[in-house]
Amino acid sequence: MKHTQILRNAPEKDRTYRVEYNGKELYDAKIMEYDGGCWAKIKIENIVPSENDKMYKVGQEFDLKLGYYKFYEVENNK
């Protein structure tokens, strides 16, 4: 059975967010799919230069466990 509870402060589908892990900014990602629960499918749109930037590629899509990350809305969202 799929968990569908909407998380407090959950990112919204089709919006772009700066994603942070353990206080470090990683990338800007668009939320491609999210319909509740703990996971969302994201697509990387911009990589923040850091020690981890070689791990990611622009256009890369994957499922992300939301509880481990912080999301900050990117200003150019429509």
MOHUBEL-V253859 format. One record per pair of residues at least 6 apart in sequence whose C-alpha atoms are under 7 Angstrom apart, sorted by the first residue. I is the first residue (numbers start at 1). J is the second residue. Records with the same first field share a line. If there is no record, write none. Layout:
I=J, J
This chain:
3=37
4=35, 36, 37
5=36, 37
6=36, 37
7=36, 37
12=31
13=31, 32, 33, 34
14=30, 31, 32
15=30, 31, 77
16=28, 29, 30, 31, 73, 74, 77
17=28, 29, 30, 71, 72, 73, 74
18=27, 28, 29, 71, 72, 73, 74
19=25, 26, 27, 28, 29, 69, 70, 71, 72
20=26, 69, 70, 71
21=68, 69, 70
25=48
26=47, 48
27=44, 46, 47, 48
28=44, 45, 46, 47
29=42, 43, 44, 45
30=42, 43, 44, 45
31=40, 41, 42, 43
32=41, 42, 43
33=40, 41
34=40, 41
38=65, 66, 67
39=63, 64, 65, 66
40=63, 64, 65, 66
41=61, 62, 63, 64
42=61, 62, 63, 64
43=59, 60, 61, 62
44=58, 59, 60, 61
45=58, 59
46=58
47=53, 58
